[in-house]
Amino acid sequence: MTSLSSASSTTSTTTTQAIESTPELQSSSDQHPPAGDHEEHHGDFRMFGLVLFLVGDGMTFAGLFAAYLTFRAVNPLPPGGIYELELLLPSINTALLVASSFTFHRAARQLRLGEGFGCRLWLLITAAMGAAFLASQMLEYFKLPFGLTSNLFASTFYVLTGFHGLHVSLGVMMILIVWWQARAGGSINRESHFGLEAAELYWHFVDGIWVVLFGIIYLL
């Protein structure tokens, strides 16, 4: 009986060691680590996506610029037609938009310094400049010597400047949204400021497009 008991004990010990040394028989928890160990961390490509969108938008403006220059070259003015565009209001508009890029940059700098009040103040100044640009452009429309349907040149002029004005309007709304989100306790702060950076990049794009538009339409 003693020899049988010893043999049984030896067999049990050998079996246990074989099981422990076999990878296929390890516990399921070893084979399947917690889900948290497999979490993948992806980079933040939101700004890259915005840049791609602006590139596509810039190509749309490039097509409108080409159409404007083509119609201006091949579409002769009717007898007595006057297309002398006033430079005062467009020059004021240019000064407003160029200055607004600096005020927007100042707002972003204030936020990075933790000055929430200063950031919101400069954002309001930027939005006011954008609104003043739109008001000035509407005033110019009423003073133009041609209408929307006068000819291809006039129609292209209105489409190009109006399309840019639409971008300015969207930009002003974005600035006001950022202004609201930058309040105390809002989602935009010193640590989290993607919304402000995206709006700033968009606004600089709109300003740059206007500089090109001003040179092509009013100075050529």
C-alpha beads as a LAMMPS data file, in Angstrom:
LAMMPS data file: protein, C-alpha beads

220 atoms
219 bonds

1 atom types
1 bond types

-500.0 500.0 xlo xhi
-500.0 500.0 ylo yhi
-500.0 500.0 zlo zhi

Masses

1 110.0

Atoms # bond

1 1 1 0.000 0.000 0.000
2 1 1 2.830 2.403 0.860
3 1 1 4.498 1.839 -2.520
4 1 1 1.185 2.452 -4.339
5 1 1 0.684 5.696 -2.438
6 1 1 4.206 6.865 -3.254
7 1 1 3.745 6.002 -6.922
8 1 1 0.448 7.874 -7.034
9 1 1 2.036 10.926 -5.403
10 1 1 4.914 10.840 -7.831
11 1 1 2.538 10.568 -10.800
12 1 1 0.428 13.490 -9.541
13 1 1 3.485 15.676 -9.050
14 1 1 4.780 14.858 -12.531
15 1 1 1.394 15.624 -14.096
16 1 1 1.179 18.982 -12.292
17 1 1 4.651 19.976 -13.454
18 1 1 3.780 19.010 -17.047
19 1 1 0.636 21.093 -16.966
20 1 1 2.461 24.133 -15.536
21 1 1 5.218 23.865 -18.165
22 1 1 2.804 23.564 -21.112
23 1 1 2.046 27.011 -22.687
24 1 1 -1.206 25.795 -24.231
25 1 1 -2.602 25.042 -20.770
26 1 1 -1.812 28.403 -19.196
27 1 1 -4.683 30.343 -17.786
28 1 1 -6.862 32.325 -20.161
29 1 1 -5.895 35.509 -18.371
30 1 1 -2.266 34.987 -19.499
31 1 1 -3.343 34.369 -23.080
32 1 1 -5.720 37.332 -23.182
33 1 1 -4.324 40.353 -21.315
34 1 1 -6.703 43.115 -20.295
35 1 1 -8.192 45.120 -23.091
36 1 1 -6.425 48.214 -21.844
37 1 1 -3.057 46.732 -22.826
38 1 1 -4.140 46.722 -26.486
39 1 1 -5.373 50.303 -26.691
40 1 1 -3.926 52.083 -29.700
41 1 1 -3.044 55.739 -29.410
42 1 1 -3.552 57.626 -32.675
43 1 1 -2.060 61.018 -33.417
44 1 1 -4.174 64.150 -33.638
45 1 1 -4.689 64.817 -37.357
46 1 1 -7.393 67.454 -37.026
47 1 1 -5.109 70.302 -38.032
48 1 1 -3.832 68.275 -40.985
49 1 1 -7.427 67.746 -42.104
50 1 1 -8.093 71.476 -41.863
51 1 1 -5.010 72.207 -43.958
52 1 1 -6.235 69.781 -46.642
53 1 1 -9.625 71.497 -46.641
54 1 1 -8.012 74.916 -47.045
55 1 1 -5.866 73.647 -49.910
56 1 1 -9.002 72.468 -51.704
57 1 1 -10.736 75.753 -50.939
58 1 1 -7.745 77.636 -52.297
59 1 1 -8.035 75.697 -55.563
60 1 1 -11.654 76.857 -55.840
61 1 1 -10.525 80.451 -55.473
62 1 1 -7.785 79.853 -58.043
63 1 1 -10.442 78.721 -60.529
64 1 1 -12.491 81.845 -59.862
65 1 1 -9.420 84.042 -60.304
66 1 1 -8.711 82.396 -63.657
67 1 1 -12.326 82.828 -64.772
68 1 1 -12.304 86.505 -63.767
69 1 1 -9.112 87.261 -65.681
70 1 1 -10.339 85.334 -68.721
71 1 1 -13.701 87.102 -68.888
72 1 1 -12.008 90.434 -68.361
73 1 1 -9.701 89.774 -71.305
74 1 1 -12.208 88.360 -73.831
75 1 1 -15.391 90.210 -72.854
76 1 1 -15.117 93.777 -74.215
77 1 1 -16.970 96.548 -72.445
78 1 1 -20.068 97.958 -74.087
79 1 1 -19.803 101.445 -75.632
80 1 1 -19.548 103.998 -72.848
81 1 1 -19.004 101.296 -70.239
82 1 1 -17.026 102.435 -67.195
83 1 1 -15.262 99.888 -65.035
84 1 1 -13.119 102.162 -62.931
85 1 1 -13.324 100.565 -59.497
86 1 1 -13.031 102.762 -56.447
87 1 1 -9.924 102.049 -54.385
88 1 1 -10.826 103.755 -51.104
89 1 1 -13.204 101.157 -49.658
90 1 1 -11.218 98.120 -50.874
91 1 1 -8.060 99.660 -49.400
92 1 1 -9.821 100.144 -46.079
93 1 1 -11.017 96.547 -46.253
94 1 1 -7.476 95.367 -46.894
95 1 1 -6.192 97.308 -43.893
96 1 1 -8.975 95.839 -41.726
97 1 1 -8.263 92.240 -42.648
98 1 1 -4.488 92.537 -42.419
99 1 1 -4.795 94.180 -38.997
100 1 1 -7.294 91.536 -37.889
101 1 1 -4.685 88.820 -38.493
102 1 1 -2.425 90.549 -35.981
103 1 1 -5.218 90.964 -33.427
104 1 1 -6.162 87.290 -33.768
105 1 1 -2.531 86.304 -33.242
106 1 1 -2.475 88.536 -30.176
107 1 1 -5.559 86.759 -28.820
108 1 1 -3.875 83.367 -29.255
109 1 1 -0.759 84.638 -27.506
110 1 1 -2.802 85.934 -24.589
111 1 1 -4.453 82.526 -24.196
112 1 1 -1.098 80.730 -24.117
113 1 1 -0.009 83.123 -21.368
114 1 1 -3.111 82.232 -19.384
115 1 1 -4.722 85.659 -19.874
116 1 1 -8.304 84.644 -20.620
117 1 1 -9.713 88.152 -20.437
118 1 1 -7.102 89.529 -22.825
119 1 1 -7.742 86.680 -25.239
120 1 1 -11.482 87.330 -25.303
121 1 1 -10.933 91.072 -25.739
122 1 1 -8.702 90.630 -28.780
123 1 1 -11.121 88.093 -30.221
124 1 1 -13.929 90.633 -30.004
125 1 1 -11.746 93.231 -31.700
126 1 1 -10.989 90.745 -34.493
127 1 1 -14.674 89.893 -34.946
128 1 1 -15.528 93.615 -35.064
129 1 1 -12.949 94.137 -37.812
130 1 1 -14.448 91.275 -39.793
131 1 1 -17.943 92.735 -39.412
132 1 1 -16.649 96.154 -40.492
133 1 1 -15.146 94.529 -43.587
134 1 1 -18.505 93.016 -44.519
135 1 1 -20.324 96.333 -43.992
136 1 1 -17.764 98.130 -46.141
137 1 1 -18.089 95.541 -48.894
138 1 1 -21.880 95.908 -48.941
139 1 1 -21.462 99.669 -49.223
140 1 1 -19.132 99.163 -52.167
141 1 1 -21.713 96.999 -53.921
142 1 1 -24.235 99.832 -53.834
143 1 1 -21.706 102.215 -55.399
144 1 1 -20.515 99.999 -58.271
145 1 1 -21.232 101.191 -61.829
146 1 1 -22.472 97.744 -62.889
147 1 1 -24.900 95.114 -61.628
148 1 1 -24.768 91.396 -61.121
149 1 1 -26.161 90.593 -64.576
150 1 1 -24.528 93.367 -66.615
151 1 1 -22.085 90.958 -68.329
152 1 1 -19.775 88.022 -67.639
153 1 1 -17.112 90.254 -66.149
154 1 1 -19.543 91.796 -63.672
155 1 1 -21.062 88.454 -62.739
156 1 1 -17.641 86.939 -62.083
157 1 1 -16.665 89.965 -59.985
158 1 1 -19.710 89.536 -57.754
159 1 1 -19.256 85.784 -57.456
160 1 1 -15.593 86.139 -56.498
161 1 1 -16.020 88.927 -53.965
162 1 1 -19.262 87.429 -52.645
163 1 1 -17.684 84.004 -52.191
164 1 1 -14.887 85.592 -50.221
165 1 1 -17.421 87.586 -48.214
166 1 1 -19.127 84.316 -47.320
167 1 1 -15.825 83.037 -45.963
168 1 1 -15.409 86.187 -43.898
169 1 1 -18.933 85.752 -42.496
170 1 1 -18.153 82.160 -41.483
171 1 1 -14.884 83.334 -39.973
172 1 1 -16.623 85.963 -37.849
173 1 1 -19.037 83.329 -36.551
174 1 1 -16.137 81.018 -35.735
175 1 1 -14.391 83.804 -33.829
176 1 1 -17.516 84.485 -31.773
177 1 1 -17.872 80.774 -30.993
178 1 1 -14.236 80.651 -29.874
179 1 1 -14.806 83.820 -27.825
180 1 1 -17.663 82.096 -26.006
181 1 1 -15.714 78.867 -25.465
182 1 1 -12.735 80.820 -24.084
183 1 1 -14.748 82.123 -21.133
184 1 1 -13.900 81.002 -17.614
185 1 1 -14.773 77.310 -17.361
186 1 1 -15.155 76.982 -21.131
187 1 1 -13.702 74.272 -23.347
188 1 1 -10.898 76.487 -24.702
189 1 1 -8.142 77.304 -22.258
190 1 1 -4.381 77.351 -21.897
191 1 1 -4.121 73.559 -22.018
192 1 1 -6.804 72.862 -24.650
193 1 1 -6.889 75.384 -27.496
194 1 1 -7.309 73.494 -30.778
195 1 1 -10.502 75.403 -31.595
196 1 1 -8.716 78.720 -31.384
197 1 1 -5.744 77.499 -33.434
198 1 1 -8.037 76.137 -36.150
199 1 1 -10.043 79.364 -36.329
200 1 1 -6.847 81.409 -36.446
201 1 1 -5.452 79.359 -39.342
202 1 1 -8.746 79.713 -41.230
203 1 1 -8.783 83.467 -40.639
204 1 1 -5.204 83.885 -41.903
205 1 1 -6.209 81.924 -45.008
206 1 1 -9.167 84.236 -45.631
207 1 1 -6.949 87.282 -45.189
208 1 1 -4.371 85.923 -47.609
209 1 1 -7.024 85.218 -50.232
210 1 1 -8.256 88.810 -49.938
211 1 1 -4.754 90.206 -50.514
212 1 1 -4.518 88.210 -53.763
213 1 1 -8.072 89.200 -54.721
214 1 1 -7.347 92.876 -54.059
215 1 1 -4.268 92.784 -56.267
216 1 1 -6.016 91.031 -59.167
217 1 1 -9.306 92.949 -59.175
218 1 1 -8.414 96.437 -58.014
219 1 1 -4.759 96.923 -58.945
220 1 1 -4.403 95.143 -62.312

Bonds

1 1 1 2
2 1 2 3
3 1 3 4
4 1 4 5
5 1 5 6
6 1 6 7
7 1 7 8
8 1 8 9
9 1 9 10
10 1 10 11
11 1 11 12
12 1 12 13
13 1 13 14
14 1 14 15
15 1 15 16
16 1 16 17
17 1 17 18
18 1 18 19
19 1 19 20
20 1 20 21
21 1 21 22
22 1 22 23
23 1 23 24
24 1 24 25
25 1 25 26
26 1 26 27
27 1 27 28
28 1 28 29
29 1 29 30
30 1 30 31
31 1 31 32
32 1 32 33
33 1 33 34
34 1 34 35
35 1 35 36
36 1 36 37
37 1 37 38
38 1 38 39
39 1 39 40
40 1 40 41
41 1 41 42
42 1 42 43
43 1 43 44
44 1 44 45
45 1 45 46
46 1 46 47
47 1 47 48
48 1 48 49
49 1 49 50
50 1 50 51
51 1 51 52
52 1 52 53
53 1 53 54
54 1 54 55
55 1 55 56
56 1 56 57
57 1 57 58
58 1 58 59
59 1 59 60
60 1 60 61
61 1 61 62
62 1 62 63
63 1 63 64
64 1 64 65
65 1 65 66
66 1 66 67
67 1 67 68
68 1 68 69
69 1 69 70
70 1 70 71
71 1 71 72
72 1 72 73
73 1 73 74
74 1 74 75
75 1 75 76
76 1 76 77
77 1 77 78
78 1 78 79
79 1 79 80
80 1 80 81
81 1 81 82
82 1 82 83
83 1 83 84
84 1 84 85
85 1 85 86
86 1 86 87
87 1 87 88
88 1 88 89
89 1 89 90
90 1 90 91
91 1 91 92
92 1 92 93
93 1 93 94
94 1 94 95
95 1 95 96
96 1 96 97
97 1 97 98
98 1 98 99
99 1 99 100
100 1 100 101
101 1 101 102
102 1 102 103
103 1 103 104
104 1 104 105
105 1 105 106
106 1 106 107
107 1 107 108
108 1 108 109
109 1 109 110
110 1 110 111
111 1 111 112
112 1 112 113
113 1 113 114
114 1 114 115
115 1 115 116
116 1 116 117
117 1 117 118
118 1 118 119
119 1 119 120
120 1 120 121
121 1 121 122
122 1 122 123
123 1 123 124
124 1 124 125
125 1 125 126
126 1 126 127
127 1 127 128
128 1 128 129
129 1 129 130
130 1 130 131
131 1 131 132
132 1 132 133
133 1 133 134
134 1 134 135
135 1 135 136
136 1 136 137
137 1 137 138
138 1 138 139
139 1 139 140
140 1 140 141
141 1 141 142
142 1 142 143
143 1 143 144
144 1 144 145
145 1 145 146
146 1 146 147
147 1 147 148
148 1 148 149
149 1 149 150
150 1 150 151
151 1 151 152
152 1 152 153
153 1 153 154
154 1 154 155
155 1 155 156
156 1 156 157
157 1 157 158
158 1 158 159
159 1 159 160
160 1 160 161
161 1 161 162
162 1 162 163
163 1 163 164
164 1 164 165
165 1 165 166
166 1 166 167
167 1 167 168
168 1 168 169
169 1 169 170
170 1 170 171
171 1 171 172
172 1 172 173
173 1 173 174
174 1 174 175
175 1 175 176
176 1 176 177
177 1 177 178
178 1 178 179
179 1 179 180
180 1 180 181
181 1 181 182
182 1 182 183
183 1 183 184
184 1 184 185
185 1 185 186
186 1 186 187
187 1 187 188
188 1 188 189
189 1 189 190
190 1 190 191
191 1 191 192
192 1 192 193
193 1 193 194
194 1 194 195
195 1 195 196
196 1 196 197
197 1 197 198
198 1 198 199
199 1 199 200
200 1 200 201
201 1 201 202
202 1 202 203
203 1 203 204
204 1 204 205
205 1 205 206
206 1 206 207
207 1 207 208
208 1 208 209
209 1 209 210
210 1 210 211
211 1 211 212
212 1 212 213
213 1 213 214
214 1 214 215
215 1 215 216
216 1 216 217
217 1 217 218
218 1 218 219
219 1 219 220
